[in-house]
Amino acid sequence: MELMLDLLMYPKNPKMVVGCLTEHDNKVLLCKRNIQPSYGLWILPAGYLEICESDSEGAIRETCEEVSAEVESASPFAQLDIPLIGQTYIIFLTKLKKPHFSPGPESFESWLFSLNDIPCDSWSFSGLSLYVLNIYTEDVKAGILRFHYGTINKRPGTSPSDVHAFTLDYHLQS
């Protein structure tokens, strides 16, 4: 109730977070965070959308900044709303232009993982990361990549890396 009153008195606009699920040789590109929150944990390259850029431009820029990778063919893969923290995530599917990448200033490690070797026990922003990788794996196994929309509800006061702190309350795929 207190949170609702605070939001009514001091409305805030949600933040847009954009990122890429980048594929190369049946692997996905991930990075390990070099900043807080969730220092030292794995994540898809992503960050806040900036003024004067489209969603796909922002996702490509964030991928370049976090893993120094040039990517192409950005197509929307998932939109996830997290109302508790006022964020909307848009994740694009991309491919590496060249198999060259390295950690950027916000990452201290980057790596291509096969779907069977993804380190599922050390995730930053676990609800988002695990959800996106799970639906991607399901789509790959089914032989068709679809667009997914969902609402992630996190329990208030939980850590961004707590894999049990969220539920996916709505999921739509096309």
URVENJO-V921201 format. One record per run of one state. SS is the DSSP state (H for helix, E for strand, C for the rest). FROM is the first residue (numbers start at 1). LEN is the number of residues. Records with the same first field share a line. If there is no record, write none. Layout:
SS->FROM-LEN ; FROM-LEN
This chain:
C->1-1 ; 10-5 ; 25-2 ; 34-8 ; 44-2 ; 49-6 ; 68-3 ; 86-1 ; 97-10 ; 118-5 ; 124-2 ; 143-5 ; 155-11 ; 174-1
H->2-8 ; 55-13 ; 83-3 ; 115-3 ; 126-17
E->15-10 ; 27-7 ; 42-2 ; 46-3 ; 71-12 ; 87-10 ; 107-8 ; 123-1 ; 148-7 ; 166-8
